[in-house]
Amino acid sequence: METTAIATHNATQEVALTLLMESPTNPRQHFDESGLKELAETIGKVGVYQAILARPKDERLEIVFGARRYRASLLAGKETIPTVIREMSDAEVIEAQLVENLQRRDVHPMEEAEGYKRLLSLSDPTYTVEQMAAKVGKTPVYITTRLKLTDLCDAVAAAFYRNDIGVGHALLLAKLPTEVQEQGLTACFKEVYTNNGDKPARILLPVRNLRFWIETNVLLLLKDAPFDKRSAELIVTAGSCVDCPKRTGHNKLLFADLGKQDACTDPRCYQAKVQAHIAVIVAAKPKLVQISTDYRPQAEGSPVLSRSKYVELREDKPKDKEQAKSPMFKTCKHTTEAIVAEGEGQGTLQKVCTNADCPVHHPKAKKQTPQNVADNAKWKAEQEKRRKEQAISETTGIRVLSAIGAAVPVRLMKRDLLFVVERLAAMLDENRLAIVAKQHGIKKAKDSDSIEKLFAAFLRRAEESMLGRLTVELTIVLAAARNNAPSVLKEAATAYKVDTDAIASKVKQEFVAKEKAKKTAQSTTKAAKKAA
């Protein structure tokens, strides 16, 4: 039977499908065809168990939620569907659609993000991120990162809808400028050649690989920037870095997973500011020397000096007497200031010597005797022979390592992990190996036992997860043995997001408790002796 928008509200009734229309604000925009057909078969047999919700609009009924049941009913050839009709405002509709769809497991995160965006864009009533989070039972960080998905470029959004990448990849890419997102999408995959065909297979890499790519290739630490980060005049269209929304420190909720250090996520804008900074410095000091830290030669007539035309002077102190003899640690009367116009350290100021006749930095060669010439020729021949042998050895080693690397699967198996762990363990002395072994309950039962043999036996029984953990632990201990141990531990803790302060505090509390218990025991003993 047909019904109109004036029918009894808030009560379930059969409504003709012809009176219903889908809502343009429904977050769900993609419907799985096979799933719809299965639902249509079920509806054809037993009908629709759960009523849909609709509101009167333009002399028809707009579906608030239940579009999938509506479409399946059409496929099943039904004429009516159970419907609850309710007067609702636009804001109430969007809110109801969002909350209802969040309860569905198959809703795509992009559709969820569009729902949040529609709710946030309402002018009456207005919503904040915190209000939306409370409404749907999520955290503000979750809402903020989901909203960012709406900034994905078309190529990345399409790959996400096709499930080529996961939600973790999409959330990271969404935080990048549009022009960088496609580069990041390429970094999500690895091409692997197989024996089944000529074309390589494309494998999706873990999210941690993409995060490492972003930290290495995109993020630029603002503390290292050569220009004034507060200046809004350097690039007028970009404004000040302090107020830039693309700065990780500007929105800590959004960039919480990309480290605590304040960084720029737009390499193009950062580079433009570096170039503008150089132009300002050179304009203020026309005679300032411009240098390149690259090793390629400069074009003829270029005002930038290549590395062969200057000696960079280091301001730090030499580590030893031999290093102190280096021209880089010596000053001369020709020392002048220069700005790095190209290459690493671009935009920074350096002290250099550009005088080719400087006796300190360009000493003249001593007069050669026939004997010296002969000795030099012999020495050069020996050096050339060694150089060739070393080059052959290094090239061979690199290619062997490359072949081994190509044979390693994307996900390390037990065989691979065991190989790595055994080699790492062999590099540690007995005392340091005992430190790691103790963490896993491995210790000598008698003096004649060998900790190496006990540890090797433990490795062969260990599962993949334990071997993975031991790989990290042994690497940290080995690095700590060769470098500054506290620094190595701090870097490892940062990489794995371990709260060292909390651990240190807990250890201190345990030691205080032990000391207190010891003093109490001593007091009790003294009291007992006194009483006796």
Disulfide bonds with the S-S distance in Angstrom:
none
